[in-house]
């Protein structure tokens, strides 16, 4: 499986050791998104720097099997979650390789006895289900992305996992900690939405 050489005059290539890709691999917080939400990042993302559009509309994911370039927005909005086995190419149906966060790999290694057999049994069925999801995908322009909702869900999932889930796991529930974590996660969700809105709206330098 080999990726071709891409036109560097047309595309900026995001792949290791690109700083943003490296951040995705090393940041422990990404493990939550990967393992619980199934949000993944492809090994290679191409950013078209020849068109004057927001970043979210200039991002493409190449398939190493058939060579097709797909809009990154195909794996956004309603199709942003549940891709534990990687992205599925809409053209050839093969798996587009994705990165793994290091913390995710450590957790997966420790918990492997719990998930190894279920994955063996259900992986192929899940891949077939993934192929059907593209029929419902709607690519949303940058100006129509629900950033507030995105921040709400991000902060909400963090709170359920960090503010409540961990307390239940350790068997020591505290209302004070629950309320304070709710506030912190709400702030984190708002910051996440603002950062994503700014970042995904970046246009190419002229």
PESUL-V456523 format. One record per residue. N is the residue number from 1. SS is DSSP state (@ for helix, = for strand, . for the rest). PHI is phi in whole degrees, 0 to 359 (none if undefined). Layout:
N:SS:PHI + N:SS:PHI
//
This chain:
1:.:none + 2:.:231 + 3:.:275 + 4:.:284 + 5:.:283 + 6:.:259 + 7:.:292 + 8:.:289 + 9:.:283 + 10:.:259 + 11:=:240 + 12:=:266 + 13:=:263 + 14:=:261 + 15:.:203 + 16:.:303 + 17:.:259 + 18:.:305 + 19:@:306 + 20:@:291 + 21:@:290 + 22:@:298 + 23:@:299 + 24:@:297 + 25:@:285 + 26:@:265 + 27:.:289 + 28:.:300 + 29:.:296 + 30:@:293 + 31:@:303 + 32:@:299 + 33:@:297 + 34:@:288 + 35:@:281 + 36:@:263 + 37:@:259 + 38:.:71 + 39:.:272 + 40:.:235 + 41:.:233 + 42:=:296 + 43:.:298 + 44:.:227 + 45:=:235 + 46:=:253 + 47:=:248 + 48:=:287 + 49:.:256 + 50:.:255 + 51:.:243 + 52:.:269 + 53:.:224 + 54:.:300 + 55:@:306 + 56:@:298 + 57:@:262 + 58:.:245 + 59:=:263 + 60:=:228 + 61:=:247 + 62:=:275 + 63:.:264 + 64:.:287 + 65:.:272 + 66:.:247 + 67:.:82 + 68:.:288 + 69:=:263 + 70:=:250 + 71:=:299 + 72:@:299 + 73:@:292 + 74:@:298 + 75:@:252 + 76:.:237 + 77:@:50 + 78:@:291 + 79:@:250 + 80:.:273 + 81:.:242 + 82:.:86 + 83:.:259 + 84:.:297 + 85:.:265 + 86:.:111 + 87:=:275 + 88:=:256 + 89:.:290 + 90:.:294 + 91:.:274 + 92:.:247 + 93:.:80 + 94:.:275 + 95:=:277 + 96:=:275 + 97:.:301 + 98:=:238 + 99:.:282 + 100:.:235 + 101:.:289 + 102:@:298 + 103:@:296 + 104:@:300 + 105:@:296 + 106:@:296 + 107:@:296 + 108:@:297 + 109:@:296 + 110:@:291 + 111:.:263 + 112:@:307 + 113:@:298 + 114:@:277 + 115:@:249 + 116:@:300 + 117:@:292 + 118:@:302 + 119:@:296 + 120:@:301 + 121:@:282 + 122:@:249 + 123:@:301 + 124:@:296 + 125:@:294 + 126:@:293 + 127:@:297 + 128:@:297 + 129:@:295 + 130:@:302 + 131:@:296 + 132:@:280 + 133:@:287 + 134:@:291 + 135:@:295 + 136:@:253 + 137:.:284 + 138:.:237 + 139:.:280 + 140:.:263 + 141:.:298 + 142:@:308 + 143:@:292 + 144:@:256 + 145:.:292 + 146:.:282 + 147:@:297 + 148:@:296 + 149:@:297 + 150:@:299 + 151:@:295 + 152:@:298 + 153:@:292 + 154:@:298 + 155:@:295 + 156:@:294 + 157:@:295 + 158:@:300 + 159:@:294 + 160:@:298 + 161:@:278 + 162:@:275 + 163:@:279 + 164:@:243 + 165:@:304 + 166:@:292 + 167:@:295 + 168:@:294 + 169:@:296 + 170:@:275 + 171:.:73 + 172:.:224 + 173:.:269 + 174:.:224 + 175:@:295 + 176:@:299 + 177:@:293 + 178:@:296 + 179:@:291 + 180:@:294 + 181:@:291 + 182:@:298 + 183:@:297 + 184:@:296 + 185:@:289 + 186:@:295 + 187:@:296 + 188:@:297 + 189:@:295 + 190:@:295 + 191:@:295 + 192:@:300 + 193:@:296 + 194:@:294 + 195:@:295 + 196:@:295 + 197:@:297 + 198:@:293 + 199:@:294 + 200:@:289 + 201:.:265 + 202:.:297 + 203:.:251 + 204:.:296 + 205:.:289 + 206:.:262
//
